[in-house]
Amino acid sequence: MNPSHPRRGSALAANLGLSERVFASSADRAMARAIDDGIDRVEAGLIREVRFADSIADVSGRYLLEAGGKRVRPMLTLLTAQLGDGAVDDVVTAAEAIEITHLGSLYHDDVMDESERRRGVPSAQTVWGNSVAILTGDLLFARASQLMAQLGERAIRLQANTFERLVLGQLNETVGPRDDEDPIEHYIQVLADKTGSLIAAAAQAGIIFSNADSALEPPIIEFGERIGVAFQLIDDVIDLSPQPEETGKVPGTDLRAGVVTLPLLRLEELAKTDAASAALLERIRRDVLPTSAADAGDPLDTNTLASRIVPSRAAVDAVVAELREHEATRATLAEAHRWARDAVAALAPVPEGSVKKALTRFADTIVERSS
């Protein structure tokens, strides 16, 4: 192996969706090697930290960790740390804590969304039930807090503030918008809290614990939050993708489960003035949304839900395909691109160099996932 190049299958390239061509200069390649070494340390730390003396907790706690994951958040921590002292011990510890926090949130999300699978395996509550899944998530949050406590008060505050936003995001998603609140603005805020806050914390931690210039924190935080929103908006578009072999999901998985997405909210807006959009929305309500949405008082509910005849798979696929090509989905894609552009614009104060180039390319790859 040529030591002047990042090792084959660079973790930085793979985890952030970057092409090896990004690492054109010797400085870029040196940065990639440093981050690859750092992620190896993080992985070893995750295996060590996600262990519990209790046998049930030990198995359930390691379950989703062993199922895989791209480690995007710790990778961002290691990347922004290159603006300071690099992947020092405190940076690695913070990266581990943030990934464990993310891991714990997946257990809770799957219970609340009644998801059957996660990372290619049956979800934790499918295997052990809701109570064990929820408690496992709580244990992982506790372990993440213990790690952050090792880093001092600043880390504790970062963890607590981020965790508060994660919970508020989930709460607001569950309750839905108030009568006087714009549903789309509410949805974007949920994405910022549930996804953007932890990605922002990951990027910020790299600055803090590498002793980088504190003036870089605001632009890095803004980048992380905006790229988190863009990431989730692209997921809304990918949910309608006609290529399940690439996405790993049946087209319209979220839609069929009654999960609110931006294309659906945009369609509701357009349906107020456009007859064709109104007709599509009615078919979605009748043929796609689950009957349980009616019982939950979902704002997308109609009186026909509870008594409807279950449509054929072909009929559902046709409705999903129509939404995929609709202006509502095109508007969602355009909005994701806007959030990604704004994320890159926020990096203006960051010095030119390998880190800024990698962050910019990461933003590009986020929105390219829908192509």
C-alpha positions in Angstrom: 0.0 0.0 0.0 1.3 3.4 -0.9 1.7 5.3 2.3 1.1 8.6 0.5 -2.6 7.7 0.0 -5.4 7.0 2.4 -5.8 3.2 2.9 -8.0 1.5 0.4 -11.7 2.0 1.4 -10.9 5.1 3.5 -13.4 5.4 6.3 -13.6 9.1 5.8 -14.6 8.6 2.2 -17.0 5.7 2.9 -18.7 7.1 5.9 -19.3 10.6 4.6 -20.1 9.4 1.0 -17.0 11.1 -0.4 -15.1 10.1 -3.5 -11.4 9.3 -3.0 -10.8 11.9 -5.6 -11.5 14.5 -2.9 -8.2 13.7 -1.4 -6.0 15.2 -4.1 -3.3 16.8 -2.1 -0.8 15.4 0.4 -2.5 17.4 3.1 -5.9 15.9 2.2 -4.4 12.4 2.3 -2.7 13.0 5.6 -6.0 14.2 7.1 -7.8 11.2 5.8 -5.3 8.9 7.4 -5.5 10.7 10.7 -9.3 10.4 10.7 -9.2 6.7 9.6 -7.0 6.1 12.6 -9.3 8.0 14.8 -12.4 6.1 13.7 -10.6 2.8 14.4 -10.1 4.1 18.0 -13.8 5.1 18.2 -14.9 1.7 17.0 -12.8 0.0 19.6 -14.2 2.4 22.3 -17.8 1.7 21.2 -17.3 -2.0 21.6 -15.7 -1.5 25.0 -18.3 1.1 26.3 -21.5 -0.6 25.1 -21.1 -3.5 27.5 -23.1 -4.0 30.7 -22.7 -6.4 33.6 -26.4 -7.5 33.3 -26.6 -10.2 30.6 -29.9 -9.0 29.0 -28.6 -5.4 28.9 -25.3 -6.5 27.4 -27.0 -8.3 24.6 -29.7 -5.7 23.8 -27.2 -2.8 24.2 -24.8 -4.2 21.6 -27.6 -5.3 19.3 -27.8 -2.3 17.0 -24.1 -1.4 17.4 -23.2 -4.8 15.9 -25.8 -4.3 13.1 -23.6 -1.7 11.6 -24.0 2.0 10.9 -22.1 4.6 9.0 -20.7 6.5 12.0 -21.4 9.8 10.4 -21.5 11.7 13.7 -18.2 10.6 15.1 -16.7 11.1 11.7 -17.8 14.7 11.8 -16.3 15.1 15.2 -12.9 13.7 14.0 -13.1 15.8 10.9 -13.7 19.2 12.6 -11.1 18.3 15.2 -8.5 18.6 12.4 -9.0 22.4 12.8 -7.4 22.0 16.2 -5.1 19.4 17.7 -6.7 16.5 15.8 -8.0 13.2 17.2 -6.7 13.6 20.8 -8.1 11.4 23.5 -10.9 13.8 24.5 -12.1 14.1 20.9 -12.3 10.3 20.6 -14.2 10.1 23.9 -16.7 12.8 22.8 -17.1 11.0 19.4 -17.9 7.8 21.3 -20.4 9.5 23.5 -22.2 11.2 20.6 -22.5 7.9 18.7 -23.8 6.1 21.7 -26.4 8.9 22.1 -27.5 8.4 18.5 -27.6 4.7 19.1 -29.9 5.1 22.1 -32.2 7.3 20.2 -32.7 4.6 17.5 -34.1 2.2 20.1 -36.6 4.9 21.2 -37.5 6.0 17.7 -38.2 2.4 16.6 -40.6 1.9 19.5 -42.5 5.1 18.8 -42.6 4.6 15.0 -43.4 0.9 15.5 -40.6 0.1 13.1 -40.0 -3.6 12.3 -36.5 -3.3 11.0 -33.4 -1.2 11.7 -30.0 -1.5 9.9 -31.1 -4.7 8.1 -32.1 -6.6 11.2 -35.4 -6.9 13.2 -35.8 -3.8 15.4 -35.0 -4.2 19.1 -38.7 -4.1 20.2 -39.5 -6.7 17.7 -37.0 -9.0 19.4 -37.5 -8.1 23.1 -40.6 -6.0 23.2 -41.1 -2.2 23.9 -40.1 -2.1 27.5 -36.7 -3.7 27.0 -36.1 -1.6 23.9 -36.9 1.6 25.8 -34.8 0.7 28.8 -31.9 -0.2 26.6 -32.1 3.2 25.0 -32.1 4.7 28.5 -29.0 2.7 29.4 -27.2 3.9 26.4 -28.1 7.5 27.1 -26.7 7.0 30.7 -23.5 5.5 29.3 -23.0 8.4 26.9 -23.5 10.9 29.8 -20.9 9.0 31.8 -18.4 9.5 29.0 -19.2 13.1 28.6 -18.8 13.6 32.4 -15.2 12.6 32.0 -14.6 15.6 29.9 -15.8 18.2 32.3 -18.7 20.7 32.7 -18.6 22.0 29.1 -19.2 18.5 27.8 -22.0 17.8 30.3 -23.8 21.0 29.2 -23.3 20.1 25.5 -24.8 16.6 26.1 -27.7 17.9 28.3 -28.7 20.6 25.9 -28.5 18.3 22.9 -30.5 15.6 24.7 -33.2 18.1 25.6 -33.6 19.0 22.0 -33.7 15.4 20.9 -36.6 14.8 23.4 -38.4 18.0 22.5 -38.1 17.1 18.8 -39.7 13.7 19.4 -42.4 15.2 21.6 -43.4 17.8 19.1 -43.4 15.2 16.3 -45.7 13.1 18.4 -48.1 15.9 19.4 -48.1 17.6 16.0 -48.5 21.3 15.2 -50.8 23.5 17.2 -53.9 24.9 15.4 -52.1 28.3 15.1 -48.9 26.8 13.9 -47.8 26.3 10.3 -47.4 22.5 9.8 -44.4 22.9 7.5 -42.5 25.2 9.9 -43.4 22.8 12.7 -42.0 19.9 10.7 -38.7 21.6 9.9 -38.2 22.5 13.5 -38.8 18.8 14.5 -36.1 17.8 12.0 -33.7 20.5 13.4 -34.3 19.2 16.9 -34.3 15.4 16.2 -31.5 15.3 13.7 -29.8 18.6 13.2 -29.0 19.1 16.9 -27.0 15.9 17.3 -25.1 16.4 14.1 -24.3 20.0 15.1 -23.2 18.7 18.5 -20.9 16.2 16.9 -19.3 18.9 14.7 -19.0 21.3 17.6 -17.4 18.7 19.9 -14.5 18.3 17.4 -13.8 22.1 17.8 -14.2 22.2 21.6 -12.1 19.1 22.5 -9.3 19.6 19.9 -8.7 23.1 21.4 -9.5 24.7 18.0 -10.4 28.4 17.7 -13.7 28.9 19.6 -14.7 31.5 16.9 -15.2 28.5 14.6 -18.0 27.0 16.8 -20.9 29.2 15.5 -20.3 28.4 11.8 -19.7 24.7 12.5 -22.9 24.5 14.6 -24.9 26.2 11.9 -23.4 23.9 9.3 -24.3 20.8 11.3 -27.8 21.8 12.0 -28.6 22.8 8.5 -27.0 19.7 7.0 -29.1 17.6 9.4 -32.3 19.1 8.1 -31.1 18.6 4.5 -30.3 15.0 5.3 -33.8 14.3 6.6 -35.5 16.1 3.7 -33.6 14.0 1.3 -34.7 10.9 3.2 -38.3 12.0 2.6 -37.6 12.0 -1.1 -35.7 8.7 -1.0 -38.7 7.1 0.7 -40.5 7.4 -2.6 -37.7 6.1 -4.6 -38.6 3.4 -7.2 -35.3 1.6 -6.6 -35.6 -0.4 -3.3 -32.4 -2.4 -4.2 -30.5 0.9 -3.7 -32.4 2.5 -0.9 -33.1 -0.7 1.1 -36.7 0.3 1.5 -40.0 -0.5 -0.1 -41.1 2.7 -2.0 -43.4 4.7 0.3 -42.4 2.9 3.5 -42.9 6.0 5.6 -46.1 7.0 3.8 -47.6 3.5 4.3 -46.8 3.7 8.0 -48.5 7.0 8.4 -45.3 8.9 9.0 -45.6 12.6 8.2 -43.1 13.8 5.5 -42.6 17.0 3.7 -43.9 15.8 0.4 -47.2 14.9 2.1 -47.3 18.3 3.9 -46.6 20.1 0.6 -49.3 18.1 -1.1 -51.8 19.2 1.6 -50.9 22.8 0.9 -51.3 22.4 -2.9 -54.6 20.5 -2.5 -56.2 23.6 -1.1 -56.1 25.3 -4.5 -55.4 22.5 -7.0 -58.0 19.8 -7.9 -55.5 17.2 -9.1 -53.5 17.6 -5.9 -56.7 17.2 -3.8 -57.6 14.1 -5.7 -54.1 12.6 -5.1 -54.3 13.4 -1.4 -57.7 11.7 -1.2 -56.3 8.6 -2.8 -53.4 8.6 -0.4 -55.8 8.9 2.6 -58.0 6.2 1.2 -55.5 3.7 -0.2 -52.2 4.2 1.5 -52.4 5.7 5.0 -52.9 3.0 7.7 -56.3 2.7 9.3 -54.7 3.3 12.7 -54.1 6.9 11.7 -57.8 7.5 12.0 -57.9 6.2 15.6 -54.9 8.4 16.4 -56.7 11.6 15.2 -54.0 12.2 12.6 -54.5 15.6 10.9 -54.4 13.7 7.6 -57.3 11.4 8.7 -60.6 11.1 6.8 -63.8 9.4 7.9 -63.3 6.9 5.1 -60.1 5.4 6.6 -61.6 3.1 9.2 -64.0 1.5 6.8 -61.9 1.4 3.6 -61.3 -1.8 1.6 -57.6 -2.7 1.6 -56.3 -1.7 -1.9 -54.1 -3.9 -4.1 -50.3 -3.5 -3.9 -50.5 -2.2 -7.5 -52.9 0.5 -6.5 -50.7 1.6 -3.6 -47.6 1.6 -5.8 -49.4 3.7 -8.4 -50.3 6.3 -5.8 -46.7 6.4 -4.4 -45.3 6.8 -7.9 -47.7 9.7 -8.6 -46.5 11.5 -5.4 -42.9 10.8 -6.4 -43.4 12.8 -9.7 -45.6 15.5 -8.1 -44.7 19.1 -7.6 -44.8 18.5 -3.8 -41.9 16.1 -4.0 -40.0 18.4 -6.4 -40.5 21.2 -3.9 -39.1 19.0 -1.1 -36.0 18.2 -3.1 -35.5 21.9 -3.9 -35.8 22.7 -0.2 -33.2 20.1 0.7 -30.8 21.7 -1.8 -31.5 25.1 -0.2 -30.6 23.8 3.3 -27.4 22.2 2.0 -26.4 25.4 0.2 -27.0 27.4 3.4 -25.0 24.8 5.3 -22.0 25.4 3.0 -22.5 29.1 3.1 -22.2 29.0 6.9 -18.7 27.6 6.5 -17.4 31.0 5.2 -15.4 31.8 8.3 -13.7 28.4 8.3 -10.2 28.5 6.9 -9.7 27.1 3.4 -8.2 23.7 3.4 -8.8 20.0 3.7 -11.5 20.2 6.4 -13.6 22.8 4.7 -13.3 21.0 1.4 -14.4 17.7 3.0 -17.4 19.4 4.7 -18.4 21.1 1.5 -18.3 17.9 -0.4 -20.2 16.1 2.3 -23.0 18.6 1.9 -23.0 17.9 -1.8 -23.2 14.2 -1.3 -26.2 14.5 1.1 -28.4 16.0 -1.7 -26.9 13.8 -4.4 -28.3 10.7 -2.7 -31.7 11.4 -4.3 -30.4 11.3 -7.9 
